[in-house]
Amino acid sequence: MPLVLAGHEHRQRADTVGEALTLVEGSTGGAGLRGLEGDEPLPLECTVLYVDAANRRLQAYDAITVSGLGGLDARSERTVLPRDTAAPASPVPTGP
């Protein structure tokens, strides 16, 4: 299963688009003062990916949410991908 990583929406979500797993990042604080414009402060959200070093396939991911300014809530939700559909991770470019 292909893996697509995206962001800039300031709302975390995971979807399957066609045959690809799409992980959209939330806001890790990059919203700045816009994070305070609504009725509630924008939560801080990130995703931790677990990639198998041998086959470079995504095995699982944790969606982590911490409440916004002044909040006390924190949540972590793990998703483990079935072995036969684990998404391959793209290689990371190194050097110029």
C-alpha positions, 0 to 999 in steps of 0.5 A: 500500500503506498503511503502519502504524508501531507500537512498544512491543514492544521487538522490531523486525519488518516484516510485511504485515498484510492490504494494509498494510506494518507496521513495528514498532520495537524498543528504542532504549534505552527498555526501561531496566533491563529490557533487561538482564534476559535472558541477553543485553542487549536490542539497540538497534533503529531504522528509518530511513524514506526518503519521496519528498518529491514523492508522500509515499510510502515508497520504502525503509527501513533496519532498524538494530540495534546490540548491547546493553550492551558489545556490538560488533556493528552491522547495517543492512539496507535494504529497497527497496519496488517502485515500484508498491507504495510505501506512502504516508506519513501527513502529520505534524500541525503546530502546535496 
